[in-house]
């Protein structure tokens, strides 16, 4: 398109130039043409970028530290389904700024973050899909120790290894104490580690006195190393927490947004999709049911 | 104003600027001792072997951001002080705890520091060094169980691992690793190497018996770059994957590398430092690193046709494609 434009204008100029002022006129007109082409190209790119549907991601609970690998896998998978791309964030406020502005895009975030957004007033956000692990859309967190302790209160002031950040881990431990009708009056020392298995190993090797991990990570340890698993005591288990959700702004106004949602839902059927799900700690998606919406405490 | 006056004032102006610049340069001179903070009792002296090295800078950054206490810094490579000057600088600081990052920093600190707590990290094989009763640390090497667990978790069909090792350096380690491997359903086969000439023949004898090669830190086996490259070439020719203990082996073609996570070590060191400053009981004075960094070469996995457990990918920090 741009070459045609240049050729047409350039051809016109060359056939109508006065020989006496030839060089000056060519220079001036060439500059004008180049500027016009550049402006047109840049404008086209901006429209293109703006119209490319994006899957935005933010989840501090995930164990992912290096987004490059995840972005590479996602971009490769999504681009085979259409003009789509993946954009992860490690900053909550930046993610929320994009969430507010990009009405036709899709967002992958933790369920608690979604609930938090609804409470803040994002009333047109609709969860469409929820992640699953072996068909289940929820998981629980378990606090494990090597030594026998009466209750979670006894671990106050002790080091707890967790793959979540400080705020998340403290919030989770407070919630677990509340379940047991216990009031905490001293902080925990939180050691943030890259993944659940690191947290469990930290307790087994004495770097921490407790580990806060997902139940399925403990099950993995039990399956792969029963001897090490038997050295651990499980003390408190959280209530069921919904896995990450895929949300959109309602109503969905573009066909490409719907197609992107379909591509996400189809991931388990492809080996590269399975790899991505594995990195996210999932192995499938399902559409939210009424029961799932009740879990999120929101009317459908 | 005539030219003569203009030149005079220009010269005066230039002189003032030069003087101000010289004064500013003096303020930044590394030979001036850093001010001792008021709460020296609650401060930590950090001695960094070389802050220009990314992993040393990262660990210091994580340590400082986690620690709620003032720190004073000495960068051995960056400050370019003589050994005597460094020793004098370290001795003059009143911090009750010294944190040494890297072997060079630890060697210097352990020579100079006598009556203070000393914390170390980022030292290859810390057991080579003298460690006093007031010394604490974070080892650089992950426990073998962690590496074996990840192998078993990621590759459910790989059941036998080959290990090349020298008796002098790793006999005890290997004997223990055999039982640790059994815990996760793996079998270890080892071939010993007495000198570097035996490495490749030992490797060729080992490879037909095993599903993969587990490369461990052994100075006889990994004698030089050429030997390392030959190990990788021979193993690749037989389409056997290599699992290694350091991410630098990814560039040679290791399928899986598992090493200590540097930022976690910084946070772990900060936690230990706070316990020491508050005089709390520390159960393990020298600890294993709490976090691990797993790198998977998915391209090699696909090339060798190795079955992978996708559920384990959530434990992988970096994927090479």
Interface residues (C-beta under 8 A of the other chain):
Chain A: X62 X63 X64 X65 X66 X68 X69 X72 X73 X159 X161 X189 X191 X192 X193 X194 X195 X196 X197 X198 X201 X202 X205 X206 X207 X208 X220 X224 X225 X227 X228 X274 X275 X277 X278 X279 X280 X281 X283
Chain B: X143 X145 X146 X149 X150 X152 X153 X183 X184 X185 X261 X263 X264 X267 X268 X271 X274 X283 X284 X287 X288 X290 X291 X292 X293 X298 X309 X310 X311 X312 X313 X314 X315 X316 X317 X318 X319 X320 X321
